Amino acid sequence: MAGAVQAQQAVPNETVDPSDVDTTLYLDEQVVVGHRMKRLSLFRLPVTLSETPLTMAIVDSKALRDLNITDLLQINKTTAGIRIMNNYGGFHMFRARGMDGLVLLSNGIRDERAEIYSCAPTSSFVGVDRVEVIKGPSSALIGHSAIGGIINVLYSQPSARTSVDARIAVGSWNTYTAQVGATGALSPTVNFRLDYTGIQSDGWRDNTRRSNNVYAALDFRPNDRNKFSFSALAYDNRVHTDPGIPRFQNDIFDENGNKVYSKGDIPTGIDLAKTSLTYVNDHLNDKHISSTNIWEHNLSENWLLRDVLGFSYNTLSYLQSEEFSHLTSKTPGRYKHYYMNGDEKVYISVDSILREPFHFDYDNYYAGNQLSVQGQFEALGMRHLASFGYDFSYMSLKRWQGQVFSGPAISTVMSIRNPISNPGYLDEKFSQIVDFIEYYHSLAAFDQINVTDRLAAMLALRYNMFRRNITTSKSDNRVVTEKGEPAILIDNAPTFKVGLVYELTPGSRIYASVSNSFRPVRTVGDNNYVYLDNKGRTITPNSTGKVYA
């Protein structure tokens, strides 16, 4: 056995080199600035915005706070090309670049209600981390009906670092907003987050609003290869809707033939800020609960298996005085004004109206699953970020409609300048029940190719399979009296998106892309209508009731 021992002995009177003595050094301040690369979650890949040939925007949590954006109605403060309409004070319609078909997502889970009826209520933000907006056809990225684009609301994820935040705001029309959130670790492997948002407002013209929203989330990391995320969202919104002020549909003349109102005018003497023509029981009540559950498993250093399972339930009740009609007569002298219906005078009361209410309720169930494998590889000297997936969704919506009204509220004449909100009771019943059931499957492939350091290409393919069953039945209020025959609509189509993007300088890029879109046929043939094709030929619905028009 061999070994070595070293020892050092001080040499007396040894001269010490000054450079060997500890010295305090003073350094100039060094500032390191980092920029977080914004990534789009819809790709399910670590792709930065500068690498994608898309028109898009990400509104992060800082912008949401600084601009006091508390719901989707205000998202156009930061995003150009988005038009948002608030119908009757509670139903929201979104368009991008003048086109409808804007798919709304919550943590990647679809809200199908707006696609069925063109608009649907949305709630206040609670625990929202950011909002992603894509403009332009995007069916290859997310699936059917994304004609105008996509709006994806993403919620904050739990953190192991304990923190609490709170915010209170006061605004016009007695509007009060309270937001509070907390996050932290429950154990070394489990983190939580809890958020609440409450809004109360008297609104303009008594468009009152009461909104309570709760968001809760947990994440669990049992080991380095697996992560589980669970989140739930619930809200209860109650809105006293606003139908607006009716405008004249014709030019109005007085007894002497002088035009006193033009078509589209509002009667004079109305205080637009205070006059509300709604019935005391008019309402939009919207309740929602949903859950998003994610499992991520690292197959290897470069590949990930990801599954997203989502559920939602929504119930809505709507009663609104949507239409107003002026009293009319063909008898001269009864009213002091008239309009012309062809060559005939129709006498009209410009001061009094009748309410015409509209009423429906619905229950909506949704379940969806997104399974994908994603990762990266090298081929032909280029880096590929790829994703392959299968999506499935089931949606059921039962709607009660065909309202039948009775009671004095229907026949009470109301002054347009001093309206009565409670002219008596209103009895409401339904005469129809419509059942929608939709199944959707799709297979998707996505490849982001880094051709050079500055040039990237994108290829997205998706095959869509859609089936819709719709049944309209007669009812006595909520009880079916005569079951209708179901109409079955089946529609399948491939979609794609191909694009190139070139980075000119850091932060600036040019790109070109081409894509198509798929919106399933949802028109069911009705014997009361005649359908024509683009050459004017009559179309007869097939045995399923399907119509291509």
PyMOL commands that set and color helices and strands:
alter all, ss='L'
color gray80, all
select helices_A, chain A and resi 18-20+41-43+49-51+61-66+72-77+113-117+139-142+204-206+408-411
alter helices_A, ss='H'
color red, helices_A
select strands_A, chain A and resi 55-60+82-87+91-96+102-106+109-110+128-135+149-155+163-171+175-187+190-201+209-223+226-239+252-254+259-261+283-298+303-329+337-341+344-379+382-406+414-415+427-450+455-476+479-482+487-505+508-515+531-532+538-539
alter strands_A, ss='S'
color yellow, strands_A
deselect
rebuild
show_as cartoon
